[in-house]
Amino acid sequence: MTKQTNWPNLADEGHISETDSISLVDLAGLIDWAGIVLGKTGLENPRHEARLLVSYGLGITIEQTLYDQSRQLAEAEFACVLPLIRRRSDREPLAHITGIREFWSLEFGVGVDCLIPRPDSECIVESALDILRYPKSEAHVLDLGTGSGCLLLSVMHERSYVSGIGVDCSYEAVCRARDNSRRLKLNERANFMVGQWGAALERRFDLILCNPPYARAQEINGLMPEVSCYEPHLALDGGADGLSCYRKIAPQLSRLLIPRGMVCIEVGLGQADSVVRLFSKYGLGLHARRTDLGGVERCLVFVCLSSV
Ligand SMILES: C[S@@+](CC[C@H](N)C(=O)[O-])C[C@H]1O[C@@H](n2cnc3c(N)ncnc32)[C@H](O)[C@@H]1O
């Protein structure tokens, strides 16, 4: 038996424009209600996200939400889910609510301190693994602007002979990357440090990974609210033309690479040719271009032609 209730009612809190009256005593009713609330905020897959948040809030698997739909819920259980739906209806990213994002089939802890890893960036990992495909006794990899550490740690997860350093100017991001290295049991081979790109480093590396901020500054406020309101602008802001970080990084690379060392760097839509021109002035020859899952040229691979 189900009962009609107006509780929980987000309308009173200004999150939605009308009162929802819906059966809220079983799992199916809760997912229906959450899907309706999230749908009103303009999410693309509200029902899917509702199921994910209900599963997370109740501490049950997605399968249980599918097979146990008539399970009666206590009011305390609604109370676990309600704040999650409220946060998501405020367009807080799902990954911030759950604290986890999957990247390269690995789980990374994320939060307001770092960029949420994007599937598009997996093409940097693919390029790096191609370069590191022949087993060696060791290889040293540098990750500039490491954020959550997702690029370096994914590569290290696949290549046991790799050791690496991740640098970020954000202390909080460096702490997050360290946590992730422990979570993935890679902390014995990975070090993370605060710094301005590679300025403080004195050793040379076989391979440099980098996903710098590349959004045009004036466009950031127009991005999805999940990005513009919740992700660190330090991780997004590429200056007036989106290329300012590439200009700072380019002169450092040859000094940080062994002769014929390689760089895999992410670029934004339409930026590839400008970055190729810029890097060629600093002794870096284009080796390959790789597209992301959406067919956008996303990863440029360079080889160091003149190590200084
Ligand atoms: C686009 S995010 C990439 C994060 C992560 N590598 C990824 O792919 O998800 C860029 C990162 O560069 C860092 N960053 C910005 N300016 C920097 C600087 N001057 N020196 C070092 N890191 C910087 C930001 O804090 C941010 O973590």
The ligand as an SDF file (V2000), in Angstrom:
LIG
                    3D

 27 29  0  0  0  0  0  0  0  0999 V2000
   42.6440   21.3270  -16.8750 C   0  0  0  0  0  0  0  0  0  0  0  0
   43.2400   20.9730  -15.2320 S   0  0  0  0  0  0  0  0  0  0  0  0
   43.8980   19.3370  -15.5090 C   0  0  0  0  0  0  0  0  0  0  0  0
   43.8790   18.4560  -14.2970 C   0  0  0  0  0  0  0  0  0  0  0  0
   44.2100   16.9960  -14.5810 C   0  0  0  0  0  0  0  0  0  0  0  0
   45.5400   16.8670  -15.1390 N   0  0  0  0  0  0  0  0  0  0  0  0
   43.1890   16.3910  -15.5250 C   0  0  0  0  0  0  0  0  0  0  0  0
   43.5520   16.1230  -16.6920 O   0  0  0  0  0  0  0  0  0  0  0  0
   42.0410   16.1880  -15.1100 O   0  0  0  0  0  0  0  0  0  0  0  0
   44.6770   22.0270  -15.1730 C   0  0  0  0  0  0  0  0  0  0  0  0
   45.4650   21.9600  -13.8840 C   0  0  0  0  0  0  0  0  0  0  0  0
   46.5670   22.8720  -14.0100 O   0  0  0  0  0  0  0  0  0  0  0  0
   46.7740   23.4770  -12.7590 C   0  0  0  0  0  0  0  0  0  0  0  0
   47.5110   24.7400  -12.9630 N   0  0  0  0  0  0  0  0  0  0  0  0
   47.0350   25.9420  -13.3640 C   0  0  0  0  0  0  0  0  0  0  0  0
   48.0280   26.8490  -13.4220 N   0  0  0  0  0  0  0  0  0  0  0  0
   49.1740   26.2090  -13.0550 C   0  0  0  0  0  0  0  0  0  0  0  0
   50.5310   26.6070  -12.8940 C   0  0  0  0  0  0  0  0  0  0  0  0
   50.9230   27.8640  -13.1330 N   0  0  0  0  0  0  0  0  0  0  0  0
   51.4400   25.6790  -12.4960 N   0  0  0  0  0  0  0  0  0  0  0  0
   51.0540   24.4030  -12.2360 C   0  0  0  0  0  0  0  0  0  0  0  0
   49.7750   23.9710  -12.3600 N   0  0  0  0  0  0  0  0  0  0  0  0
   48.8450   24.8550  -12.7700 C   0  0  0  0  0  0  0  0  0  0  0  0
   45.3860   23.6610  -12.1910 C   0  0  0  0  0  0  0  0  0  0  0  0
   45.4170   23.8300  -10.7840 O   0  0  0  0  0  0  0  0  0  0  0  0
   44.7020   22.3740  -12.6370 C   0  0  0  0  0  0  0  0  0  0  0  0
   44.8220   21.3600  -11.6710 O   0  0  0  0  0  0  0  0  0  0  0  0
  1  2  1  0
  2  3  1  0
  2 10  1  0
  3  4  1  0
  4  5  1  0
  5  6  1  0
  5  7  1  0
  7  8  2  0
  7  9  1  0
 10 11  1  0
 11 12  1  0
 11 26  1  0
 12 13  1  0
 13 14  1  0
 13 24  1  0
 14 15  1  0
 14 23  1  0
 15 16  2  0
 16 17  1  0
 17 18  1  0
 17 23  2  0
 18 19  1  0
 18 20  2  0
 20 21  1  0
 21 22  2  0
 22 23  1  0
 24 25  1  0
 24 26  1  0
 26 27  1  0
M  CHG  2   2   1   9  -1
M  END
$$$$
